[in-house]
Amino acid sequence: MSPFFIKAIQLLLSLSFLIVLHELGHFIPAKLFKTRVEKFYLFFDVKYSLFKKKIGETVYGIGWLPLGGYVKIAGMIDESMDKEQMAGPPQPWEFRSKPAWQRLIIMLGGVTVNFILAIIIYVALAYAYGDAYIKADSLKDGFHVTNTEIGDKLGIKTGDNILAVDGNPIEKFGSLPLEIINGNVMTILRNGTTFDQEIPVDFIAKLLEMEEKTSFLAPRFPFIIAEVPKDSHNKGINLNKGDVIIAINGQKVTYLDEIKTIIDQNINKTVTLTAKNGASEKTVEAKINENGQIGVIRTRDFEDLEKRGVLSLKKIKYSFLESIPAGIDKGVSTLGSYVKQMKKIFNPSTGAYKGVGGFGAIGGLFPDSWNWRAFWGTTAFISIILAFMNILPIPALDGGHVMFLLYEIITGRKPGDKFMEYAQLTGFIILITLLLFANGNDLYKLIFG
């Protein structure tokens, strides 16, 4: 099966799961407060339903338009815009007849479920898989800036150690790119000198222009041979597993980034490689092909690199009780990181709005091949996105209803039905505009790359 369909299946499964649970977050408190729920739908049933069945007073169904889902609660101005029902006198089973605190709980149910669900998934992942990462401070000779254009924009260079972002020490190397994206000031160690470097406000815009959407930072690794493939243009060369390239044409090298610089200068040429394995050294002749490749596979075994003193790994196994605070911390930090990203998006000078995506971007979060750990990790992240987006104070979203309910609780005055109708319509137009913009961005990236 093609990677596109694998991603699409994961996206559909994840969103279906999250939407159903989100709507249950509204449905359950509504039923507890004896409020009638007329419809419970996965996806939207504009003019047509793929499936529907009435059980009791509620019609359960699946719509054909996969843009979300909804519960239709009696006596509530929502996306159904059912004015006829609202024109009649309030009934005791209707939403509008319930105390404001009950209506508030009903409206907060969806986002509450989404956030709690993310926490539960993160707890389960922590318990099942633990955590493992490269300790940033173990990379004694700094990091490799893999994209010099991005490095120049940030004011960093290969060999720098980024000690902190916005005063927060960097513990995990893998978290560094995202910390920089969300941050404002880096603390850099360069040649024994520590200094602060501001992150350019339009850095994200520059990052989005990169043709290859990969990280701009990597650990500095030595070139350690894993194997020489049988189809290599240098097959038969006297290089063996565990050999470390320490010089090219007599020029000493330690890390891959140093080797790449020399190789790029010798494309389609033969070079002399000096390799070391333990105490023994040897020299071999190797041809650099037109793609700037030696034709060997280097090791990416982190445990081997740790034994060689290149880096330090931290591995954590959690007991069930330990996984609970670990999962909560992961959920809270993920939400905090996403809020920082949203602040950047709403600041036009950052250019971050260019990276806003719709269903294509969300689908791209999933891996090309099926991996349950990645699937559930991505599902937890999307659940946090749904919780945050739904609590925004935009009419037609849960947050819009919460905003008006808080106004009612504080002032003792309930917004009129006509006002709520106009507010709902305005919110719906805003949401459609955002939806078109996000998915339009996806389409533009697909066509123009």
Secondary structure, DSSP 4 states (H G I P E B T S, - for coil): --HHHHHHHHHHHHHHHHHHHHHHHHHHHHHHTT--EEEEEEEEEEEEEEEEEEETTEEEEEEEEEEEEEEEETT--STT--HHHHHSPP-TTSGGGS-HHHHHHHHHHHHHHHHHHHHHHHHHHHHHH-EEEEBGGG-TT-EEES-HHHHHHHT--TT-EEEEETTEEP-BGGGHHHHHHH-SEEEEEETTEEEEEEPPTTHHHHHHT-SS-S-SEEE----BEEE--TT-TTTT-S--TT-EEEEETTEE--SHHHHHHHHHTTTTSEEEEEEEETTEEEEEEEE--TTS--S-EEP--HHHHHHTTS--EEEE---HHHHHHHHHHHHHHHHHHHHHHHHHHT-GGG-GGGG---HHHHHTTS-SS--HHHHHHHHHHHHHHHHHHHTSS-TTSHHHHHHHHHHHHHHS-PPPHHHHHHHHHHHHHHHHHHHHHHHHHHHHHHHH-
